[in-house]
Amino acid sequence: MAVFWDVLGSLIPPVFIGLLFWFIMRAILRADSKEREVYAEIEAEERAKLEAKKPAKKG
């Protein structure tokens, strides 16, 4: 039974570090995707404002 606890004790730290890395990367990627969505919305609004200010072209 001591071997089991030794194995378990040696596997817990790498698993914990792996989960910690996964949570951090997940948070970074989710924040980046949200930032891109918001930036796209702001850019679309700014383009719409710019188009509204342009005078109509005579053709």
C-alpha positions as CSV (number, residue, x, y, z in Angstrom):
1,M,0.0,0.0,0.0
2,A,3.0,2.3,0.6
3,V,3.8,2.0,-3.1
4,F,0.3,3.3,-4.0
5,W,0.8,6.4,-1.9
6,D,4.2,7.0,-3.3
7,V,2.9,6.8,-6.8
8,L,-0.1,9.0,-6.0
9,G,2.2,11.5,-4.3
10,S,4.4,11.7,-7.3
11,L,1.5,12.1,-9.8
12,I,-0.4,14.8,-7.9
13,P,2.0,17.7,-8.5
14,P,2.3,17.3,-12.3
15,V,-1.4,16.8,-12.6
16,F,-2.0,20.0,-10.5
17,I,0.4,22.0,-12.6
18,G,-1.1,20.7,-15.8
19,L,-4.6,21.7,-14.6
20,L,-3.4,25.1,-13.5
21,F,-1.7,25.6,-16.9
22,W,-4.9,24.5,-18.7
23,F,-7.1,27.0,-16.6
24,I,-4.7,29.9,-17.3
25,M,-4.5,29.2,-21.0
26,R,-8.3,28.8,-21.2
27,A,-8.8,32.1,-19.5
28,I,-6.4,33.9,-21.8
29,L,-7.9,32.4,-24.9
30,R,-11.5,33.3,-23.8
31,A,-10.4,36.8,-22.9
32,D,-8.8,37.2,-26.3
33,S,-11.9,36.0,-28.2
34,K,-14.1,38.3,-26.2
35,E,-11.7,41.2,-26.9
36,R,-11.8,40.5,-30.6
37,E,-15.7,40.4,-30.5
38,V,-15.8,43.8,-28.8
39,Y,-13.2,45.2,-31.1
40,A,-15.2,44.1,-34.1
41,E,-18.4,45.7,-32.8
42,I,-16.6,49.0,-32.1
43,E,-15.0,48.9,-35.5
44,A,-18.3,48.3,-37.2
45,E,-19.9,51.2,-35.3
46,E,-17.1,53.5,-36.3
47,R,-17.3,52.4,-39.9
48,A,-21.1,53.1,-39.9
49,K,-20.5,56.6,-38.4
50,L,-17.9,57.3,-41.1
51,E,-20.2,56.1,-43.8
52,A,-23.0,58.3,-42.4
53,K,-20.8,61.4,-42.5
54,K,-19.7,60.9,-46.1
55,P,-21.7,62.9,-48.7
56,A,-23.7,60.9,-51.2
57,K,-21.8,60.4,-54.5
58,K,-23.3,61.8,-57.6
59,G,-23.2,59.2,-60.4
